[in-house]
Amino acid sequence: MTSGIQFDADAIRKLADILRETDLTEIELSEKDSRIRVARIIPVAPAAPPQYYAQPPMPMAQMPMAPLAATPVADAEADPAALDLKHPGLVTSPMVGVAYLSPEPGAAPFITLGAKVSQGQTVLLIEAMKTFNQIKATRSGTVTRILVEAGTPVEYGEPLVLVE
């Protein structure tokens, strides 16, 4: 506003009301030698609070492990879907969880390809709800396929190991 010019306070209030009603940030009117500009400062909204997603705490067995190359995984070309799910030596997951091939990070795995196992011997662990469950061989024989990698999620009934 320039000095020496009289402005109508009611007109300014009406312009301010128009700003609020229309969600505009500024209005400017010019007439002959006068000019009225009404602007409002919109406060910057505080940053949205950070989004947090629930993630279960990392279990001890999921701490950094040996490189995956050292993890025994059977026959990379073998298709688990082609397995006979009624094979007597097929060990399947009895629950949903995360499979681990060794008792703790850096430890030797329970089994390796070609290893001899006895019926009832622990072949891997499945962690479910912070509990580590031992998964045992269904029969004695030789481990011919390991169908999961350490630290991978498994589903109920998913093939894990084949003992022949």
N, CA and C of each residue as an Amber inpcrd file, in Angstrom:
protein
   492
   0.8530000  -1.1720000   0.0000000   0.0000000   0.0000000   0.0000000
   0.8950000   1.2300000   0.0000000   0.4350000   2.2030000  -0.7250000
   1.2110000   3.4430000  -0.7750000   0.6800000   4.4060000   0.2560000
   1.5190000   5.2810000   0.7670000   1.0790000   6.2200000   1.7970000
   0.2460000   7.3290000   1.1820000  -0.6410000   7.9070000   1.9760000
  -1.4610000   8.9990000   1.5310000  -2.7590000   8.5620000   0.8760000
  -2.9620000   7.3060000   0.6340000  -4.1930000   6.8250000   0.0070000
  -5.0380000   6.1760000   1.0840000  -6.3000000   6.5050000   1.1110000
  -7.2320000   5.9510000   2.0790000  -7.8930000   4.6990000   1.4840000
  -7.9800000   3.6570000   2.2780000  -8.6230000   2.4230000   1.8280000
  -9.8000000   2.1320000   2.7310000 -10.7760000   1.5200000   2.1560000
 -11.9840000   1.1530000   2.8670000 -11.7190000  -0.1560000   3.6200000
 -11.7380000  -0.0990000   4.9420000 -11.4780000  -1.2760000   5.7690000
 -12.5080000  -2.3750000   5.5060000 -13.7610000  -1.9960000   5.2640000
 -14.7900000  -2.9990000   4.9810000 -14.4850000  -3.7410000   3.6800000
 -13.9840000  -3.0200000   2.6950000 -13.6400000  -3.6500000   1.4140000
 -12.5090000  -4.6490000   1.6130000 -11.5340000  -4.2860000   2.4300000
 -10.4110000  -5.1920000   2.7040000 -10.9010000  -6.4340000   3.4310000
 -11.8010000  -6.2450000   4.4260000 -12.3580000  -7.3970000   5.1400000
 -13.1210000  -8.3220000   4.1880000 -13.8820000  -7.7280000   3.2680000
 -14.6430000  -8.5340000   2.3090000 -13.6860000  -9.3220000   1.4130000
 -12.5980000  -8.6880000   1.0020000 -11.6160000  -9.4010000   0.1900000
 -10.9880000 -10.5480000   0.9900000 -10.6980000 -10.2960000   2.2640000
 -10.1300000 -11.3530000   3.1160000 -11.1140000 -12.5040000   3.2600000
 -12.4170000 -12.1820000   3.3870000 -13.4350000 -13.2350000   3.4660000
 -13.4750000 -14.0540000   2.1830000 -13.3410000 -13.3690000   1.0520000
 -13.3300000 -14.0730000  -0.2350000 -12.1330000 -15.0230000  -0.2990000
 -10.9800000 -14.5690000   0.2110000  -9.7950000 -15.4420000   0.2410000
 -10.0830000 -16.7250000   1.0010000 -10.6600000 -16.5810000   2.1820000
 -10.9430000 -17.7560000   3.0120000 -11.9770000 -18.6650000   2.3450000
 -13.0320000 -18.0860000   1.8080000 -14.1060000 -18.8780000   1.2100000
 -13.6520000 -19.6350000  -0.0380000 -12.7940000 -19.0160000  -0.8080000
 -12.3870000 -19.6180000  -2.0720000 -11.0650000 -20.3520000  -1.9740000
 -10.4390000 -20.3130000  -0.8210000  -9.1530000 -20.9680000  -0.5840000
  -8.0470000 -20.3950000  -1.4690000  -8.2230000 -19.1230000  -1.8770000
  -7.1810000 -18.4200000  -2.6200000  -6.1330000 -17.9250000  -1.6310000
  -4.9700000 -17.5980000  -2.1480000  -3.9250000 -17.0670000  -1.2660000
  -3.7330000 -15.5720000  -1.4380000  -4.2560000 -14.9920000  -2.5550000
  -4.0710000 -13.5600000  -2.7500000  -5.0940000 -13.0220000  -3.7400000
  -5.5130000 -11.7740000  -3.4950000  -6.4160000 -11.0440000  -4.3920000
  -5.8270000  -9.6460000  -4.5510000  -5.8840000  -9.1380000  -5.7730000
  -5.3960000  -7.7830000  -6.0190000  -6.4210000  -7.0560000  -6.8810000
  -6.8060000  -5.8450000  -6.4660000  -7.7270000  -5.0080000  -7.2220000
  -7.0190000  -3.7030000  -7.5440000  -7.1680000  -3.2360000  -8.7730000
  -6.5940000  -1.9440000  -9.1780000  -7.7110000  -1.0910000  -9.7390000
  -7.7270000   0.1840000  -9.3250000  -8.7270000   1.1130000  -9.8230000
  -8.0900000   2.5030000  -9.8400000  -7.9810000   3.0870000 -11.0140000
  -7.3580000   4.3860000 -11.2150000  -5.9880000   4.4260000 -10.5600000
  -5.8070000   5.2530000  -9.5420000  -4.5150000   5.4180000  -8.8820000
  -4.3600000   4.5280000  -7.6560000  -5.3350000   3.7330000  -7.3490000
  -5.2350000   2.9130000  -6.1320000  -5.1570000   1.4280000  -6.4850000
  -4.5680000   0.7800000  -5.5860000  -4.4090000  -0.6670000  -5.7650000
  -4.5100000  -1.3120000  -4.3850000  -5.3120000  -2.3810000  -4.2930000
  -5.4340000  -3.1150000  -3.0370000  -5.0030000  -4.5520000  -3.3210000
  -4.1130000  -5.0000000  -2.5040000  -3.6560000  -6.3880000  -2.6140000
  -3.8020000  -7.0030000  -1.2380000  -4.5850000  -8.0890000  -1.1570000
  -4.7750000  -8.7980000   0.1030000  -4.2200000 -10.2070000  -0.1050000
  -3.3130000 -10.5930000   0.7600000  -2.6940000 -11.9230000   0.6570000
  -2.7110000 -12.5730000   2.0230000  -2.8000000 -13.8450000   2.0000000
  -2.7070000 -14.5620000   3.2780000  -1.5620000 -15.5490000   3.1890000
  -0.9370000 -15.7080000   4.2940000   0.1750000 -16.6560000   4.3840000
  -0.3970000 -17.9620000   4.8960000  -0.1870000 -18.9890000   4.1160000
  -0.6690000 -20.3150000   4.5200000   0.4720000 -20.9800000   5.2670000
   0.2250000 -21.2870000   6.5350000   1.3100000 -21.9380000   7.2810000
   1.6530000 -23.2820000   6.6420000   2.9200000 -23.5510000   6.6240000
   3.3800000 -24.8230000   6.0850000   2.9630000 -25.9110000   7.0600000
   2.2660000 -26.8800000   6.5260000   1.8280000 -27.9870000   7.3730000
   3.0440000 -28.7450000   7.8640000   3.0010000 -29.1700000   9.1080000
   4.1400000 -29.9480000   9.5950000   4.2830000 -31.2120000   8.7550000
   5.4890000 -31.6210000   8.6260000   5.7520000 -32.8360000   7.8490000
   4.9340000 -33.9820000   8.4230000   4.4250000 -34.7870000   7.5290000
   3.6540000 -35.9430000   7.9720000   4.5540000 -36.8170000   8.8390000
   3.9840000 -37.3740000   9.8920000   4.8200000 -38.2260000  10.7350000
   5.3440000 -39.4040000   9.9230000   6.5310000 -39.8520000  10.2450000
   7.0810000 -40.9650000   9.4840000   6.1840000 -42.1890000   9.6030000
   6.1140000 -42.9470000   8.5080000   5.3210000 -44.1710000   8.5020000
   6.1880000 -45.3170000   8.9970000   5.6710000 -46.0410000   9.9380000
   6.3930000 -47.1920000  10.4590000   5.5980000 -48.4390000  10.1260000
   6.2960000 -49.4680000   9.7420000   5.6510000 -50.7280000   9.4280000
   6.1160000 -51.7600000  10.4370000   5.1780000 -52.5540000  10.8940000
   5.5170000 -53.5750000  11.8720000   6.3690000 -54.6460000  11.2030000
   7.4790000 -54.9150000  11.8000000   8.3430000 -55.9770000  11.3110000
   8.8170000 -56.7340000  12.5310000   8.6900000 -58.0370000  12.5240000
   9.0910000 -58.7870000  13.6990000  10.5840000 -58.5830000  13.9700000
  10.9620000 -58.6160000  15.2430000  12.3800000 -58.4660000  15.5530000
  13.1910000 -59.5740000  14.9110000  14.4370000 -59.2620000  14.5900000
  15.3040000 -60.2310000  13.9270000  15.7500000 -61.2830000  14.9390000
  15.4150000 -62.5610000  14.7000000  15.8450000 -63.5970000  15.6330000
  17.3560000 -63.8040000  15.5300000  17.9140000 -64.3780000  16.5620000
  19.3580000 -64.6030000  16.5990000  19.8230000 -65.4000000  15.3830000
  19.0540000 -66.3770000  14.9560000  19.4740000 -67.2230000  13.8480000
  19.4210000 -66.4750000  12.5190000  18.8660000 -65.2640000  12.5040000
  18.7760000 -64.5080000  11.2740000  19.8590000 -63.4320000  11.2170000
  20.6950000 -63.3470000  12.2190000  21.7860000 -62.3980000  12.2050000
  22.6890000 -62.7190000  11.0250000  23.5450000 -61.7830000  10.6320000
  24.3700000 -62.0240000   9.4490000  25.0030000 -63.4050000   9.4660000
  24.8320000 -64.0750000   8.3480000  25.3010000 -65.4430000   8.2430000
  26.4260000 -65.5260000   7.2230000  26.9520000 -66.6990000   7.0720000
  27.9830000 -66.9380000   6.0640000  27.3910000 -66.6360000   4.7030000
  28.1950000 -66.3110000   3.7090000  27.6690000 -66.0080000   2.3810000
  26.7780000 -67.1380000   1.8680000  25.7850000 -66.7770000   1.0840000
  24.8410000 -67.7740000   0.5900000  25.5160000 -68.8280000  -0.2810000
  26.6380000 -68.4900000  -0.8730000  27.3330000 -69.4630000  -1.6990000
  27.7310000 -70.6820000  -0.8770000  27.9550000 -70.4810000   0.4250000
  28.3370000 -71.5840000   1.2920000  27.1170000 -72.3760000   1.7630000
  25.9140000 -71.8770000   1.4770000  24.6940000 -72.5490000   1.8970000
  24.4080000 -73.6990000   0.9480000  24.2670000 -74.9190000   1.4690000
  24.0070000 -76.0440000   0.5710000  22.5820000 -76.0060000   0.0530000
  22.4400000 -75.8750000  -1.2360000  21.1340000 -75.9300000  -1.8660000
  21.2250000 -77.0080000  -2.9250000  20.2900000 -77.9080000  -2.8750000
  20.3480000 -79.0690000  -3.7660000  19.9710000 -78.7040000  -5.1770000
  20.6420000 -79.3240000  -6.0880000  20.2550000 -79.3990000  -7.4750000
  19.4740000 -78.1810000  -7.9490000  20.1720000 -77.1320000  -8.3220000
  19.5300000 -75.8730000  -8.6870000  18.5280000 -76.0430000  -9.8270000
  18.7620000 -77.0050000 -10.7170000  17.8420000 -77.1950000 -11.8420000
  16.5950000 -77.9670000 -11.4200000  16.6320000 -78.6480000 -10.3030000
  15.5110000 -79.4960000  -9.8920000  14.2990000 -78.6320000  -9.5700000
  13.1590000 -79.0630000 -10.0530000  11.9270000 -78.3380000  -9.8260000
  11.1840000 -78.9900000  -8.6610000  11.0410000 -78.2540000  -7.5220000
  10.3300000 -78.8430000  -6.3860000   8.8950000 -79.2300000  -6.7280000
   8.3030000 -78.5630000  -7.7020000   6.9280000 -78.8840000  -8.0730000
   6.8380000 -80.2520000  -8.7360000   7.9620000 -80.7490000  -9.2790000
   7.9630000 -82.0460000  -9.9560000   8.1460000 -83.2030000  -8.9690000
   8.2790000 -82.9170000  -7.6800000   8.4790000 -83.9610000  -6.6710000
   7.2120000 -84.7690000  -6.4390000   7.4210000 -86.0160000  -6.0960000
   6.3110000 -86.8560000  -5.6690000   6.0450000 -86.5060000  -4.2080000
   4.9620000 -85.8120000  -3.9590000   4.6630000 -85.3560000  -2.5970000
   4.3090000 -86.5080000  -1.6550000   4.1590000 -87.7010000  -2.1900000
   3.8720000 -88.8740000  -1.3490000   5.1240000 -89.7080000  -1.1190000
   6.2580000 -89.2300000  -1.5910000   7.5300000 -89.9470000  -1.4110000
   7.7680000 -90.1220000   0.0910000   8.0850000 -91.3380000   0.5520000
   8.2420000 -91.5800000   1.9870000   9.4270000 -90.8310000   2.6190000
  10.3820000 -90.4130000   1.8220000  11.5310000 -89.7080000   2.3810000
  11.4410000 -88.2000000   2.2570000  10.3090000 -87.6970000   1.7730000
  10.1470000 -86.2610000   1.6160000   9.7980000 -85.6250000   2.9610000
  10.5990000 -84.6670000   3.3610000  10.3400000 -83.9280000   4.5970000
   9.6700000 -82.6260000   4.1830000   8.4470000 -82.4130000   4.6840000
   7.7090000 -81.1940000   4.3540000   7.5590000 -80.3300000   5.5960000
   7.2750000 -79.0860000   5.3620000   7.1340000 -78.1500000   6.4790000
   5.8160000 -78.3870000   7.2110000   5.8790000 -78.5670000   8.5180000
   4.6550000 -78.7620000   9.2870000   4.0020000 -77.4310000   9.6900000
   4.6250000 -76.3080000   9.2710000   4.1270000 -74.9970000   9.6980000
   4.6400000 -73.9080000   8.7700000   4.1160000 -72.7150000   8.9410000
   4.6060000 -71.5320000   8.2470000   5.7010000 -70.9300000   9.1160000
   6.8070000 -70.5540000   8.5090000   7.8930000 -69.9540000   9.2840000
   9.0920000 -69.6690000   8.4070000  10.2580000 -69.5820000   9.0260000
  11.5090000 -69.3220000   8.3200000  12.4310000 -70.5050000   8.5610000
  12.9740000 -71.0490000   7.4600000  13.8250000 -72.2360000   7.5460000
  15.2780000 -71.8450000   7.8020000  15.9430000 -72.6270000   8.6430000
  17.3700000 -72.4540000   8.9250000  18.0350000 -73.8180000   8.8240000
  19.1690000 -73.8500000   8.1440000  19.8540000 -75.1170000   7.9160000
  20.9020000 -75.4300000   8.9770000  21.1900000 -74.4740000   9.8480000
  22.1760000 -74.7080000  10.9060000  21.6080000 -74.2190000  12.2310000
  22.1640000 -74.7080000  13.3470000  21.6090000 -74.3500000  14.6520000
  21.8360000 -72.8910000  15.0410000  22.8390000 -72.2430000  14.4480000
  23.1080000 -70.8240000  14.7250000  23.9830000 -70.2760000  13.6010000
  24.0370000 -68.9530000  13.4740000  24.8400000 -68.3690000  12.4000000
  26.3030000 -68.8050000  12.4930000  26.8500000 -69.1750000  11.3490000
  28.2550000 -69.5740000  11.2940000  28.5170000 -71.0190000  11.6750000
  27.5250000 -71.7100000  12.2090000  27.7020000 -73.1130000  12.6030000
  27.5360000 -74.0120000  11.3830000  28.0530000 -75.2100000  11.4940000
  27.9110000 -76.1970000  10.4210000  26.4320000 -76.5330000  10.2400000
  25.9970000 -76.7710000   9.0030000  24.5920000 -77.1180000   8.7780000
  24.2630000 -78.4900000   9.3620000  22.9870000 -78.7050000   9.6420000
  22.5430000 -79.9970000  10.1590000  22.8260000 -81.1080000   9.1480000
  22.5890000 -80.8090000   7.8640000  22.7740000 -81.8100000   6.8070000
  23.4560000 -81.1700000   5.6040000  24.0350000 -82.0010000   4.7640000
  24.5850000 -81.5820000   3.4790000  24.1370000 -82.5930000   2.4390000
  24.2510000 -82.2320000   1.1750000  23.9020000 -83.1840000   0.1130000
  24.7760000 -84.4220000   0.2350000  24.1700000 -85.5700000   0.1210000
  24.9120000 -86.8240000   0.1920000  25.1350000 -87.3260000   1.6110000
  24.7390000 -86.5540000   2.6050000  24.9290000 -86.9670000   4.0070000
  23.9730000 -88.1070000   4.3500000  24.4350000 -89.0040000   5.2030000
  23.5940000 -90.0900000   5.7110000  22.8530000 -89.5570000   6.9310000
  21.5540000 -89.8040000   6.9980000  20.7590000 -89.3810000   8.1490000
  19.9690000 -90.5670000   8.6850000  19.6220000 -90.4640000   9.9470000
  18.8010000 -91.4940000  10.5920000  17.3900000 -90.9440000  10.7740000
  16.4160000 -91.8430000  10.7890000  15.0450000 -91.4130000  11.0320000
  14.9910000 -90.6880000  12.3710000  14.3450000 -89.5270000  12.3930000
  14.2320000 -88.7500000  13.6270000  15.3700000 -87.7580000  13.8370000
  16.4050000 -87.7890000  12.9790000  17.5240000 -86.8470000  13.1000000
  17.0710000 -85.4630000  12.6300000  17.4890000 -84.4170000  13.3390000
  17.1490000 -83.0480000  12.9540000  17.8460000 -82.7060000  11.6360000
  17.0490000 -82.2190000  10.6570000  17.6130000 -81.8460000   9.3630000
  17.6280000 -80.3280000   9.1600000  16.7490000 -79.6250000   9.8710000
  16.7400000 -78.1660000   9.8280000  15.8410000 -77.6350000  10.9210000
  15.8130000 -76.3120000  11.0460000  14.9380000 -75.6470000  12.0180000
  13.9520000 -74.7640000  11.2660000  12.7660000 -74.6350000  11.8220000
  11.8180000 -73.6440000  11.3150000  11.4510000 -72.7460000  12.4920000
  11.7000000 -71.4570000  12.2790000  11.3670000 -70.4760000  13.3200000
   9.9680000 -69.9560000  13.0350000   9.0980000 -70.1010000  14.0280000
   7.7340000 -69.6030000  13.9250000   7.3770000 -68.9640000  15.2540000
   6.9530000 -67.7260000  15.2140000   6.5610000 -66.9960000  16.4230000
   7.6660000 -67.0230000  17.4820000   8.8820000 -66.7560000  17.0360000
  10.0610000 -66.6670000  17.9000000  10.4320000 -67.9890000  18.5700000
   9.9080000 -69.0890000  18.0390000  10.2360000 -70.4130000  18.5600000
  10.8910000 -71.2160000  17.4460000  12.0210000 -71.8480000  17.7610000
  12.7270000 -72.6580000  16.7760000  12.2850000 -74.1080000  16.9280000
  11.7240000 -74.6400000  15.8570000  11.1810000 -75.9930000  15.8560000
  12.0990000 -76.9100000  15.0490000  12.4850000 -78.0230000  15.6620000
  13.3360000 -78.9810000  14.9670000  12.4980000 -79.7670000  13.9760000
  13.0020000 -79.8550000  12.7550000  12.3400000 -80.6490000  11.7260000
  13.2120000 -81.8820000  11.5190000  12.6060000 -83.0310000  11.6440000
  13.3590000 -84.2900000  11.6590000  13.1550000 -85.0950000  10.3850000
  14.1420000 -85.9300000  10.0740000  14.0610000 -86.8210000   8.9170000
  12.9350000 -87.8270000   9.1350000  12.1810000 -88.0920000   8.0800000
  11.0590000 -89.0300000   8.1760000  11.5080000 -90.4730000   8.0440000
  12.7490000 -90.6760000   7.5630000  13.2960000 -92.0360000   7.4490000
  14.8140000 -91.9530000   7.3500000  15.4720000 -93.0660000   7.5150000
  16.9270000 -93.1330000   7.3710000  17.2720000 -93.2010000   5.8920000
  18.4300000 -92.6550000   5.5290000  18.8570000 -92.7040000   4.1340000
  19.8770000 -91.6180000   3.8370000  19.9660000 -91.2820000   2.5640000
  20.9180000 -90.2870000   2.0890000  20.1590000 -89.0370000   1.6360000
  20.6590000 -87.8680000   2.0120000  20.0450000 -86.6040000   1.6030000
  20.3630000 -86.4060000   0.1260000  19.3250000 -86.4470000  -0.7140000
  19.5400000 -86.2780000  -2.1540000  19.1530000 -84.8880000  -2.6400000
  18.3130000 -84.2070000  -1.8860000  17.9220000 -82.8560000  -2.2700000
  17.6480000 -82.0100000  -1.0370000  18.1310000 -80.7870000  -1.0580000
  17.7880000 -79.7830000  -0.0540000  17.0680000 -78.7010000  -0.8350000
  15.7990000 -78.5000000  -0.5580000  14.9430000 -77.6900000  -1.3990000
  14.7080000 -76.2680000  -0.8910000  15.3600000 -75.9060000   0.1990000
  15.2140000 -74.5510000   0.7370000  16.5930000 -73.9700000   0.9980000
  16.6480000 -72.6490000   1.0700000  17.8720000 -71.9510000   1.4340000
  17.7130000 -71.4260000   2.8520000  18.8270000 -71.2430000   3.5220000
  18.7960000 -70.7180000   4.8900000  18.1710000 -69.3270000   4.9010000
  17.2610000 -69.1130000   5.8500000  16.6550000 -67.7990000   6.0320000
  15.4730000 -67.5130000   5.1250000  15.0050000 -68.5160000   4.3890000
  13.8660000 -68.2800000   3.5020000  12.5560000 -68.6750000   4.1670000
  11.4910000 -67.9490000   3.8780000  10.1780000 -68.3040000   4.4200000
   9.6660000 -69.5830000   3.7750000   8.9660000 -70.3790000   4.5670000
   8.3660000 -71.6130000   4.0620000   6.8910000 -71.6450000   4.4490000
   6.1260000 -72.3690000   3.6710000   4.6940000 -72.5150000   3.9000000
   4.3970000 -73.9100000   4.4300000   3.2220000 -74.0780000   4.9920000
   2.7740000 -75.3810000   5.4610000   2.7400000 -76.3470000   4.2790000
   3.3390000 -77.5330000   4.4490000   3.3280000 -78.5590000   3.4200000
   4.3830000 -78.3990000   2.3370000   5.1720000 -77.3450000   2.4120000
   6.2020000 -77.1090000   1.3930000   7.3260000 -78.1470000   1.5200000
   7.7560000 -78.7580000   0.4140000   8.8640000 -79.7170000   0.4530000
  10.1530000 -79.0220000   0.8960000  10.8940000 -79.6700000   1.8280000
  12.1110000 -79.0910000   2.3630000  13.3440000 -79.9040000   2.0050000
  13.2640000 -81.2010000   2.2490000  14.4230000 -82.0930000   2.0790000
  13.9090000 -83.4290000   1.5540000  14.7370000 -84.0790000   0.7070000
  14.3850000 -85.4160000   0.2300000  15.4760000 -86.3930000   0.6790000
  15.0420000 -87.4140000   1.3780000  15.9570000 -88.4540000   1.8680000
  15.5860000 -89.7460000   1.1440000  16.5880000 -90.3760000   0.4750000
  16.3140000 -91.6320000  -0.2390000  17.2120000 -92.7260000   0.2710000
